[in-house]
Amino acid sequence: MRISIILLAALSIFLIGSCKDSSTNPSTSPIIIMESNFENQVEPSLSGWRDIQPANGWQAIKVSFSNDVPLNGTRWSLKVHYPDSLGSNLYYVFKPILPSQMRHYRLTFWYKGYPSTFQNYDVPLVVYGGGASFAQAGGGSSPSWTQDTVTCYAPTFVADSLIVAIDVFRPGAVSDSSQYILFSSFKVEEY
């Protein structure tokens, strides 16, 4: 009886000593919730991306793939040609992993334009939840590969879905097919 009491006490002390404090703050390490390198098993791919339905002067997006990529390990970039219409749109819809109020979402992506002076596009990150939405857009003009970061924080609602879009607008009265923008390595993190 005495041995079993000693064993029970030793086991209790061991279990209490090995438990983590449940009042510690959760990890703030980002969780990747969306990633697109425009490839699937080394082949170029638009997996997960959708074209907006042509409406209100917008037409289907004109894309191809390029092996001109940033120095980050991908094989393909997405080459988006400027549209003949008012604009075109490609989007990617996904869900948060740990939906709760006070979450942050960070989009990073690489871009490169030709000619570098044009910036007739934007890349919005849109957070939706409970009938509300919040959007923040990135984009720029650069003749060399440049990384952009967009951060969304919507403290008034819990996100139930997110969208990353590539919106491209006609650069002038007449579209010039020699103008394009390259995109690579889209990633959205939740933290």
C-alpha positions in Angstrom: 0.0 0.0 0.0 2.8 2.4 0.9 4.6 1.6 -2.4 1.5 2.3 -4.4 1.0 5.7 -2.6 4.6 6.6 -3.3 4.3 5.6 -7.0 1.0 7.5 -7.3 2.6 10.7 -5.7 5.7 10.4 -8.0 3.5 9.9 -11.1 1.4 13.0 -10.1 4.5 15.1 -9.6 5.9 13.9 -13.0 2.6 14.7 -14.8 2.2 18.1 -13.2 5.8 19.0 -14.0 5.6 18.0 -17.6 2.3 19.9 -18.4 2.7 23.1 -20.3 1.2 26.3 -18.8 -2.2 26.7 -20.5 -2.2 30.4 -19.9 0.8 31.1 -22.2 0.1 33.0 -25.4 -0.4 31.1 -28.6 2.4 31.1 -31.1 2.5 34.1 -33.4 4.3 32.2 -36.1 2.6 32.7 -39.4 0.6 29.9 -41.0 0.7 29.6 -44.8 -2.9 29.5 -46.0 -2.4 30.0 -49.8 0.6 29.4 -52.0 0.9 29.6 -55.8 4.0 29.3 -57.9 2.1 28.8 -61.2 3.4 25.3 -61.5 2.2 21.8 -60.8 4.8 19.0 -60.7 7.2 21.2 -62.7 4.6 22.0 -65.4 3.1 25.5 -65.8 -0.3 25.7 -64.1 -3.1 28.1 -63.1 -4.3 25.6 -60.5 -6.6 27.4 -58.1 -6.9 30.6 -60.2 -10.1 31.5 -61.9 -11.0 34.1 -64.5 -13.8 36.6 -63.8 -16.9 36.2 -65.9 -16.6 38.8 -68.7 -19.0 41.6 -67.8 -19.2 45.4 -67.8 -16.5 45.9 -70.5 -14.1 43.4 -68.9 -12.9 40.4 -71.0 -11.2 37.1 -70.2 -7.6 37.6 -69.1 -4.8 36.9 -71.5 -2.1 34.9 -69.9 0.9 32.7 -70.8 3.8 31.3 -68.9 7.4 32.4 -68.9 10.7 30.9 -67.6 11.8 34.4 -66.6 11.6 34.0 -62.8 13.0 35.6 -59.6 15.8 33.8 -57.8 13.6 31.9 -55.4 13.5 28.4 -56.8 10.4 28.5 -59.0 10.4 27.4 -62.7 7.6 29.4 -64.1 6.1 32.8 -63.8 2.7 34.0 -65.0 2.8 36.4 -67.9 -0.3 38.6 -68.0 -0.9 40.7 -71.1 -2.7 44.0 -70.9 -6.3 43.6 -72.1 -8.0 45.1 -75.2 -11.0 45.8 -73.0 -11.4 48.0 -69.9 -9.8 45.3 -67.8 -9.4 41.7 -66.9 -9.2 39.8 -63.6 -7.8 36.5 -62.3 -8.6 35.5 -58.7 -7.9 32.8 -56.1 -10.4 32.1 -53.3 -9.4 30.3 -50.1 -10.4 30.0 -46.4 -8.5 31.0 -43.2 -7.2 28.1 -41.1 -7.7 29.6 -37.7 -10.6 32.1 -38.2 -10.9 34.5 -35.3 -11.2 38.2 -34.7 -7.9 40.1 -34.6 -6.1 38.0 -37.2 -3.7 39.5 -39.7 -3.2 38.3 -43.2 0.0 39.0 -45.2 0.3 38.5 -49.0 3.7 38.5 -50.6 4.3 38.1 -54.4 7.0 38.9 -57.0 6.4 41.1 -60.1 8.3 42.4 -63.1 6.8 44.7 -65.8 7.5 45.6 -69.4 7.8 48.4 -70.1 8.7 49.2 -66.5 6.9 52.6 -66.5 3.4 51.1 -66.6 1.5 50.2 -63.5 -1.9 49.4 -64.9 -2.7 46.6 -62.5 -3.2 46.0 -58.8 -3.1 42.9 -56.7 -5.7 43.1 -53.9 -6.0 40.9 -50.9 -9.7 40.9 -49.8 -10.9 39.6 -46.5 -14.6 38.7 -46.2 -16.7 37.9 -43.1 -20.2 38.3 -41.9 -21.3 40.5 -44.7 -18.3 42.8 -44.2 -15.0 43.0 -46.2 -11.7 44.7 -46.1 -9.2 45.0 -49.0 -5.7 46.2 -49.4 -3.9 46.3 -52.8 -0.3 46.1 -53.9 1.5 46.6 -57.1 4.3 48.6 -58.6 6.4 49.1 -61.7 9.9 47.7 -62.0 12.0 46.3 -64.9 13.6 43.8 -62.5 12.0 41.2 -60.2 10.6 43.0 -57.1 8.8 41.6 -54.1 5.7 43.3 -52.8 3.9 42.8 -49.5 0.3 43.5 -48.6 -1.1 43.3 -45.1 -4.7 43.1 -44.1 -6.1 43.5 -40.6 -9.8 43.4 -40.1 -10.4 43.7 -36.3 -14.2 44.2 -36.5 -15.2 40.8 -38.0 -14.1 37.1 -38.2 -12.8 36.2 -41.7 -14.6 33.4 -43.4 -12.9 33.7 -46.8 -10.1 35.5 -48.6 -9.4 36.4 -52.2 -6.2 37.3 -54.0 -6.8 38.9 -57.4 -4.8 40.1 -60.3 -6.6 43.1 -61.8 -5.2 44.4 -65.1 -6.4 47.6 -66.8 -6.0 48.8 -70.4 -3.0 51.1 -70.3 -4.5 53.7 -72.6 -7.1 54.2 -75.4 -5.4 51.5 -77.5 -3.9 48.4 -76.0 -0.3 47.5 -76.9 0.3 43.8 -76.9 4.0 44.3 -76.2 3.1 45.4 -72.6 2.9 42.8 -69.9 3.5 42.0 -66.3 5.1 38.9 -64.9 4.0 37.4 -61.5 5.6 34.7 -59.4 5.4 33.1 -55.9 2.2 34.2 -54.3 1.9 33.4 -50.6 -0.7 34.4 -48.0 0.1 33.9 -44.3 -2.3 34.1 -41.3 -1.0 35.3 -38.0 
